[in-house]
Amino acid sequence: MARVRGRDTKPELIVRKALWRAGIRYRLHVRGLPGRPDIVIAKARLVIFVHGCFWHRHDGCGGNRTPKSNVIFWETKLAANVVRDASNEALLRAAGWRVLVVWECETRSVADVVAIVEKVRGMIIIPPI
Ligand SMILES: [Zn+2]
């Protein structure tokens, strides 16, 4: 498993479908943006990452456990992912983007997904000039 994040992972699909059904339009995996965000809502300067709890070390989450073998390998690899995530988020924010991170474990129930959609909806209301 060389890749940090595959395309079209299940939690990402769940979020995308829910947003689409809510009438929210977006672009996917935009090249040229730090970290190639999973979902980009350009008109609202909002990017969304859907992070796997294991690969991105969701703090305090049961899905974030270091495997029992090759501990040093995993600790090093996963720590590097966390550093890279923070760096990408900082670059995006510096470029004027807002960053929303959705965790895999937040996509498991319908109520949670509805809450994500509402959060995004709140973030894409563009104030009048
Ligand atoms: Zn989690």
Residues whose N, C-alpha, C, O or C-beta is under 5 A from the ligand:
A	BS01	ZN	C53 H58 C61 G63 W103 C105
